[in-house]
Amino acid sequence: MAENVTVARPYAEAAFKLAREANALEAWAQALARLAAVAGEPRIRENLGDPRVTAAEAARVFVEVAGDLTADQKNFVNVLAENERLIVLPEILSLFVAQKDAHEGIKDALVSSAFPIDAATLARLVADLENRFKAKVKATVQIDPELIGGVKIAVGDEVIDASVRGKLAAMAAALQN
């Protein structure tokens, strides 16, 4: 996996540069998402490993299945196919989105909750986080029953632990001192 990210990085940077120059970051993100989905298909992955499948054939399949690609995006697919890098499209997508979010000032927040969070509560939480971090926040929620109650939020290097488990741990540490 780490090797795939290393291989994917220069391609993600090239795609980001093309997208930024064309003022088409969102269109590129959507196209890369479709291409990454194609690359994730088991039959496609199997065919990419077949030496009888030429780079041109592989690129043609990706372009046809992904649909509605610009000339630059089709060229990008051809370059990936020629260099046998279509398999790393999911990593390219991930790196591209990270660059796009950084460029647009968007911060990722991982919200861990003991219980599912309804849409209204999540919207209020995101608004509070945007206020605190003075940036747009894109939240991902994961359920962690070990928290007992409350939430734990990670935004970049900062962690906000408002969980019952975190408060019990803090009380235990205070009682030991």
Disulfide bonds with the S-S distance in Angstrom:
none
